[in-house]
Amino acid sequence: MNSDQMLKDILLSTKTVASVGVSSNMEKESYWIVSYLKEQGYRVIPVNPTADEILGQKSYPDLESIPDQVDVVQVFRRSEDVLPVVDSAIKIGAKVVWMQEGIINVEAARKAREAGLQVVMDACMRATHRRLIGAKPITI
């Protein structure tokens, strides 16, 4: 279980979030979660092999293709598909693996922790941000 202080520390120290499995479809929840994070000032890097661009950001086919440092790897994949994402997160030197609400993979979490990464499972990054930090007002 993650403490609120740990979650808040992650959210406050994070600058770049790679969102694995984010959809380019505005109907999907992942699209709106990533959109919210972008509005809050995070640099969001979409990782989706079927999209060239999502939310105005270049989309990459996999984590290893991202040329920049990633703080958090946010996972929007089925629980059984998380282990290869964790392997990639370890390879690129990410600090945190954040599995969205409903995504639980104990083996992947153990592997990430053993490699020195922090792990959040089964928690929405947007809802956690709103609860612990609060949304910045949007200026138009």
N, C-alpha and C positions, 0 to 999 in steps of 0.2 A: 504494500500500500504506500502511496506517495503522500508525503505531508504537504499541506498547503504552502509551507515555507519553501520546500524544495521546488514545488511547481512555480511559485512566484519568482524564485531565484532564476529558474530556467527562463521564464518569460521575460524577465528584466534584463538578462544577460545576452539573450538571443538577438542576433542581427539578421541572419540569413537562414531561411527555412526552405529546404528542398521538399516539395510535396509530391510523393510518389503515388501515382494513380489518380491524381486530381483530374476531374472531367472538364472538357471544354464545353459541356452542355450546361446551359444556365438553369436547367430544371433539376440538376443534381445538387445534393447537399454539399459535396466536396467543393464545388465551384464557389458557393457562397461562404463557406468557411475560409477558403483561401482569399477570397475577395475582402472579407473582414480583416484578416491579418495584414493584407497589403494596405488597407485604409489606416491601420493602426501604426504603420511605419516600418513594418518588417519588409525586408527584401525577400520576396517569394520567388522561388525557381520551380516552375512546373516540370515534373518528370512523367512524361506520357509518350510512348513511342508512336502513338497514332495521331498526335497533334504537333503542328509546327509552332503554334503560339497559343497561349491561354492567358486571358486577362491582360493582354498587351505585353506579355513576357515571353521570350523565346522558351520553347519547351524542349527538353532534352530526352533522348530515348532511354537513358539510364543514369544512375548517379555518377558512374565513372566518367561520363562525358561532360560533366559540369567542370568548367575551368577554374572556378573560384572555391574558396573555403566555405563549407557548409557547417552551421552550428547544430541545427536540428533537422533530422530526417523525419518528416511527418508521413505516416503511412495510411493510405486509403485503399488497402488491398484486403482480400479475404485473409482470415487468420492463418490458414494453411499456406498462404503465399508469402508470409512475412520473413521466413528464414533467409532466402536469397537477398532480400532487401537489407537485412541486418548484416549479412556478409559484405555487401557493398558499402554500407554505412561505416563498417569497421575499416574497410580498405581505403576510403577517402578521408578518414580521420575526423568524422563527425563526433560531436560531443554527446548528443542525445538522440535516442530513437523514441518517437512519440507515436504510439498506435492509437488511432482514433477510437471513438466510442464504438463498442461492439467488437473490437479487434483484440483478441487475446491469443498469445502464443508463448507459453511458458518456456519452451526450449529456446526460442529466439531471444527472449528476454534474458535468460541465463547466459547465453553466448555473448550477448551485447555487454552485460555487466562484467563478465569475465575479461572482456577486452577493454574495460575501463569506461564504457559509455553509461550514461544515466538512462533509465528506461521509464517511460510512462505507458501504461496499457489501459485500454478501455476508458479513455477520457477524451472529450472533445476539446481541442485546443482553443476554439472560439469561446465556448461556454466557460472554460477555465479562466481565460483571459478576462472575460466580462465579470466573472465572479470575484477574482482576486485583484484585478488592476482597474477595470472599468474602461469603457470605450472612450476614445478621444472624440470630441465633436468633429463632424465632417464639415469642412469649409468649402463653400462653393464660390 
